[in-house]
Amino acid sequence: MHKPTLLEIFNHPKTQKYIQRSGVVHAIASSYHAFKIAQRFGVDPELACKAALLHDIGHYTWYRDGEWDFELYKANDIHAIKGAERAHKILIQLGEKRETAKEISLAILLHTDSYLPQGSLHLSPLQKVVKLADEADEEPNGNHHYRTIVHDKAVELILKLDNKIQESKGEKTFQQTS
Ligand SMILES: [Fe+2]
Protein backbone atom coordinates (compact mmCIF):
# COMPACT_ATOMS: atom_id res chain seq x y z
CA MET A 1 0.00 0.00 0.00
CA HIS A 2 1.55 3.31 -1.07
CA LYS A 3 1.42 6.19 1.38
CA PRO A 4 1.03 9.35 -0.72
CA THR A 5 2.98 12.46 0.20
CA LEU A 6 1.39 15.90 0.47
CA LEU A 7 3.02 16.79 -2.83
CA GLU A 8 1.55 13.77 -4.61
CA ILE A 9 -1.85 14.72 -3.22
CA PHE A 10 -1.36 18.36 -4.23
CA ASN A 11 -0.31 17.37 -7.76
CA HIS A 12 -3.28 15.04 -8.35
CA PRO A 13 -5.33 16.50 -11.25
CA LYS A 14 -8.53 16.56 -9.17
CA THR A 15 -6.78 18.40 -6.34
CA GLN A 16 -5.43 20.92 -8.84
CA LYS A 17 -8.91 21.34 -10.32
CA TYR A 18 -10.69 21.98 -7.02
CA ILE A 19 -8.04 23.57 -4.78
CA GLN A 20 -7.85 26.70 -6.93
CA ARG A 21 -11.44 27.67 -6.08
CA SER A 22 -10.84 28.01 -2.38
CA GLY A 23 -7.24 29.13 -2.68
CA VAL A 24 -3.92 27.30 -2.69
CA VAL A 25 -2.46 29.72 -0.13
CA HIS A 26 -5.25 29.02 2.37
CA ALA A 27 -4.82 25.26 1.86
CA ILE A 28 -1.06 25.39 2.45
CA ALA A 29 -1.30 27.83 5.37
CA SER A 30 -3.93 25.61 7.02
CA SER A 31 -1.62 22.59 6.59
CA TYR A 32 1.24 24.41 8.31
CA HIS A 33 -1.09 25.38 11.17
CA ALA A 34 -2.31 21.77 11.32
CA PHE A 35 1.27 20.52 11.65
CA LYS A 36 1.87 22.70 14.72
CA ILE A 37 -1.53 22.16 16.33
CA ALA A 38 -1.33 18.38 15.76
CA GLN A 39 1.78 18.25 17.93
CA ARG A 40 -0.04 20.07 20.75
CA PHE A 41 -2.91 17.56 20.54
CA GLY A 42 -0.73 14.48 20.13
CA VAL A 43 -2.29 13.83 16.71
CA ASP A 44 -0.47 12.29 13.73
CA PRO A 45 0.73 15.38 11.80
CA GLU A 46 0.59 13.51 8.50
CA LEU A 47 -3.16 12.96 8.72
CA ALA A 48 -3.76 16.47 10.04
CA CYS A 49 -1.73 18.07 7.23
CA LYS A 50 -3.39 15.97 4.53
CA ALA A 51 -6.87 16.82 5.84
CA ALA A 52 -6.01 20.52 6.17
CA LEU A 53 -4.57 20.65 2.64
CA LEU A 54 -7.77 19.18 1.19
CA HIS A 55 -10.33 20.59 3.64
CA ASP A 56 -11.89 23.13 1.27
CA ILE A 57 -11.79 21.27 -2.08
CA GLY A 58 -15.57 20.84 -1.93
CA HIS A 59 -16.27 24.51 -2.52
CA TYR A 60 -18.60 25.55 -5.28
CA THR A 61 -18.42 29.09 -6.68
CA TRP A 62 -21.54 30.99 -5.66
CA TYR A 63 -21.40 33.94 -8.01
CA ARG A 64 -24.34 36.07 -9.06
CA ASP A 65 -23.78 38.85 -11.62
CA GLY A 66 -20.02 38.44 -11.23
CA GLU A 67 -20.07 38.90 -7.43
CA TRP A 68 -19.78 36.34 -4.65
CA ASP A 69 -23.26 35.91 -3.17
CA PHE A 70 -22.98 35.10 0.56
CA GLU A 71 -26.71 34.56 0.98
CA LEU A 72 -26.75 32.00 -1.81
CA TYR A 73 -23.63 30.40 -0.33
CA LYS A 74 -25.02 30.24 3.23
CA ALA A 75 -28.29 28.76 2.08
CA ASN A 76 -26.87 26.11 -0.26
CA ASP A 77 -23.29 25.35 0.74
CA ILE A 78 -22.29 21.73 1.38
CA HIS A 79 -18.56 22.14 0.75
CA ALA A 80 -17.51 19.97 3.68
CA ILE A 81 -19.62 17.07 2.37
CA LYS A 82 -18.37 17.44 -1.21
CA GLY A 83 -14.80 17.94 0.01
CA ALA A 84 -14.84 14.81 2.15
CA GLU A 85 -16.05 12.72 -0.79
CA ARG A 86 -13.59 14.22 -3.27
CA ALA A 87 -10.68 13.87 -0.85
CA HIS A 88 -11.56 10.23 -0.19
CA LYS A 89 -11.54 9.45 -3.91
CA ILE A 90 -8.20 11.21 -4.47
CA LEU A 91 -6.57 9.49 -1.50
CA ILE A 92 -7.79 6.03 -2.51
CA GLN A 93 -6.59 6.60 -6.09
CA LEU A 94 -3.14 7.49 -4.75
CA GLY A 95 -3.02 4.30 -2.67
CA GLU A 96 -3.82 5.62 0.80
CA LYS A 97 -5.00 2.93 3.22
CA ARG A 98 -8.79 2.81 3.43
CA GLU A 99 -8.77 3.41 7.20
CA THR A 100 -6.56 6.48 6.80
CA ALA A 101 -8.56 7.84 3.86
CA LYS A 102 -11.72 7.54 5.97
CA GLU A 103 -10.16 9.32 8.96
CA ILE A 104 -8.95 12.18 6.77
CA SER A 105 -12.32 12.44 5.02
CA LEU A 106 -14.18 12.54 8.33
CA ALA A 107 -11.95 15.37 9.54
CA ILE A 108 -12.82 17.27 6.35
CA LEU A 109 -16.54 16.52 6.74
CA LEU A 110 -16.49 17.93 10.29
CA HIS A 111 -14.08 20.87 9.89
CA THR A 112 -17.07 23.19 9.87
CA ASP A 113 -20.60 22.94 11.19
CA SER A 114 -21.87 25.68 8.90
CA TYR A 115 -24.03 23.25 6.92
CA LEU A 116 -25.56 21.52 9.94
CA PRO A 117 -28.69 22.37 11.87
CA GLN A 118 -27.73 23.87 15.24
CA GLY A 119 -26.20 21.46 17.68
CA SER A 120 -22.81 20.64 19.01
CA LEU A 121 -20.47 18.11 17.50
CA HIS A 122 -18.17 15.91 19.53
CA LEU A 123 -14.95 16.05 17.59
CA SER A 124 -12.03 13.64 17.81
CA PRO A 125 -8.60 15.23 18.41
CA LEU A 126 -7.74 14.96 14.67
CA GLN A 127 -11.05 16.57 13.68
CA LYS A 128 -10.48 19.37 16.22
CA VAL A 129 -6.94 20.00 14.87
CA VAL A 130 -8.21 20.44 11.30
CA LYS A 131 -11.03 22.77 12.40
CA LEU A 132 -8.58 24.92 14.44
CA ALA A 133 -6.04 24.95 11.60
CA ASP A 134 -8.67 26.25 9.18
CA GLU A 135 -9.83 28.90 11.64
CA ALA A 136 -6.23 29.98 12.32
CA ASP A 137 -5.91 31.07 8.68
CA GLU A 138 -9.35 32.64 8.25
CA GLU A 139 -9.71 36.30 7.34
CA PRO A 140 -12.84 38.47 7.42
CA ASN A 141 -15.17 38.26 4.41
CA GLY A 142 -13.58 35.03 3.19
CA ASN A 143 -10.48 36.94 2.04
CA HIS A 144 -8.29 33.94 2.87
CA HIS A 145 -9.67 32.28 -0.28
CA TYR A 146 -8.29 34.95 -2.59
CA ARG A 147 -4.58 35.09 -1.78
CA THR A 148 -2.43 33.84 -4.66
CA ILE A 149 0.87 32.02 -5.00
CA VAL A 150 2.95 30.87 -7.98
CA HIS A 151 2.92 27.10 -8.53
CA ASP A 152 6.66 26.60 -7.92
CA LYS A 153 6.48 28.36 -4.56
CA ALA A 154 3.46 26.24 -3.57
CA VAL A 155 5.36 23.06 -4.47
CA GLU A 156 8.40 24.24 -2.46
CA LEU A 157 6.27 24.91 0.64
CA ILE A 158 4.52 21.54 0.37
CA LEU A 159 7.83 19.69 -0.02
CA LYS A 160 9.09 21.45 3.11
CA LEU A 161 6.04 20.30 5.02
CA ASP A 162 6.42 16.73 3.71
CA ASN A 163 9.94 16.80 5.12
CA LYS A 164 8.81 18.22 8.46
CA ILE A 165 6.25 15.40 8.74
CA GLN A 166 8.90 12.77 8.02
CA GLU A 167 11.33 14.35 10.48
CA SER A 168 8.66 14.52 13.18
CA LYS A 169 8.10 10.80 12.79
CA GLY A 170 11.80 10.12 13.22
CA GLU A 171 12.08 8.93 9.66
CA LYS A 172 14.83 9.88 7.24
CA THR A 173 14.19 13.01 5.19
CA PHE A 174 13.41 11.72 1.73
CA GLN A 175 13.01 14.85 -0.33
CA GLN A 176 15.21 17.89 -0.75
CA THR A 177 13.59 21.28 -1.16
CA SER A 178 16.70 22.92 -2.55
FE1 LIG B 1 -11.04 26.77 5.05
Residues whose N, C-alpha, C, O or C-beta is under 5 A from the ligand:
A	BS01	LIG	D56 D134
